Amino acid sequence: MDTRPIGVYDSGVGGLTGLRALMRLLPGEDFVYFSDSGRMPYGPRPIAELRRIAVQDMDFLARFDVKAILAACGTISSAAREEIAAYPIPAFGVLTPALDAMAAVPGEGPLAILATAASIASGAFTGALREKCGGAREIVGLACPEFAPTIEAGHIRADDPVVRDCVARALEPVRGRKFDAVLLGCTHYGFIEDAIRAYLGADVPLLSAAACGAKALRDYLVQNDLTGGERCARRFFVSGDVPAFERFAEPCLQIGPVHAEQAPVMEL
């Protein structure tokens, strides 16, 4: 048993999908969530910067004696795999668990990955999935740079014209194509899953990188007898707009009032 909290971080509110999944998988555990929205978006940043950011964000969470960390960010998970793996506290990204789930999808049809520009440009998602599939399937990677900023601005409803237009612009290159599965490779994208599904077709399976990463962390804690939270305590730190984060987090997590604390914007 280990009653220390679990740390979760992201560039903004997207990682709340990972936190929400962990709360369902591990009821009773304590959590510390860090929203680095003061440096958001991560997607356009150079890989070298993303690697430094990953370490800084994990160092911030380490101050709270966390027992494990979830990098609930597809961009960080793809750009800073080595930094996450080498961190002295057990840390998990969303990349590897998500790709394992995608590679297990039955069939021989194409698979698609929706992610930030940095994730697609790095080739980490698409290259690793091709390798896992042994080159037997077509892998389509599609950068969706507008998604995260649109979501951070509070546009998440499927019937919101801003969301519909944003989704249509991003997914137009694959309009009408049929995929055996589509991976939401950025944790933000789960908030507009309904709009994505409406565009691609209701019969297309959508897999969540956030949910896959949360399950991998849960499995590690269970296998190593590190579960044991009792208070359901949650602390939130935000390097950007605290009230905006609170307004978004409350309906997302459905845990009552969310009170976040201001965190500094760290220099690279």
Buried (B, 14 or more C-beta within 10 A) or exposed (E): EBBBBBBBBBBBBBBBBBBBBBBEBBEEBBBBBBBBBBBBBBBEBEBEBBBBBBBBBBEBBBEBEBBBBBBBBBBBBBBBBEBBEEBEBBBBBBBBBBBBBBBEBEEEEBBBBBBBBBBBBBEBBBBBBBEBBEEEBBBBBBBBBBBBBBBBEBBBBBEBEBBBEBBEEBBEEBEEBEBBBBBBBBBBBBBBBBBBBBBBEEEBEBBBBBBBBBBBBBEEBEEEEBBBBEEEEBBBBBBBBBEBBBBBBBEBBEEEEBEBEEBEEBEE
